[in-house]
Amino acid sequence: MSKQKNAKQTLYDYAKVIIGATLVALAYNIFLLPAKLAAGGISGVSTILYEMYGLSPASTQMFINIPIFIIGWMALGKDFSGKTLVGTFWVPFIIYLTANVPYTITNPLLGAIYGGIVLGIGLGIVYKGNGSTGGTAAIAQIVKKFTGLSSGYSQLIVDGLVVISSIIVFNIELTLFALMCIYVSSKVIDMVQLQTASTKLILIITEHEEKVQSLIRNEIDRGLTKIRSVGGYSNESKTMILCVTDQTEAVNLKRLLQQEEPTAFVVFINASEILGRGFSLDKYYGQKL
């Protein structure tokens, strides 16, 4: 049973790598290359070489990725190298297939913003599959492993070095747009990996725990955890209620608390990723969706 589960998870990871790598390639052909944005990585290098010598971006990326792939294999292990191998060949393959795509963006501002978003989504999906698209994305994963930095910031550091060097070929304005693009993509990478936008951690400190507990259970249908606490100023016993909700439920609970328990001290915190019943598991025991 566990072998079937592991095999299913492996296939799921490879599917993430293929989908993410496809988005990376489309971001390059639709936004980055037409707008002349050398937005870091081997794609940035291929953009520079295309501008200078007219070399095929797909061939350039394939050629440069081979030695980097070998380094990534040695540093990150066989499991990572298999998924990286797929990503390494898939990106230039899709770039080759979509080289003449009719829908392109030449405006550097639009290319930086929307290209960065699509690129970040693609890389984030690839990283969630524990893979890489090769090139400096593999180097970024090596930096992440040995420094503890997030994937987004690792990518920002590595790609920043490539972008800055592009001043030699492109003007300073295009270089600044390229820096904007990799900043946007680094933030989107972390958002995709951590899923920061959809859930809230709510801390409620109250003297009327039964009333607040009833609001949470009956009005928004969420579970909660109660922690006994003591007020630092009053030294009076209080209860801290911990509750995790989605965005809509958090807004509803805020309104209810303001109406029913206005003296409660409430903190809303962005939750990075939630694992457990109601989020990564079915909301109710025995529930079949």
DAPERA-V424957 format. One record per run of one state. SS is the DSSP state (alpha for helix, beta for strand, coil for the rest). FROM is the first residue (numbers start at 1). LEN is the number of residues. If there is no record, write none. Layout:
BEGIN
SS	FROM	LEN
SS	FROM	LEN
END
This chain:
BEGIN
coil	1	1
alpha	2	31
coil	33	8
alpha	41	13
coil	54	3
alpha	57	20
coil	77	1
alpha	78	20
coil	98	10
alpha	108	21
coil	129	6
alpha	135	13
coil	148	3
alpha	151	18
coil	169	3
alpha	172	23
coil	195	4
beta	199	8
coil	207	2
alpha	209	11
coil	220	5
beta	225	6
coil	231	6
beta	237	10
alpha	247	14
coil	261	4
beta	265	6
coil	271	6
beta	277	1
coil	278	3
beta	281	1
coil	282	8
END
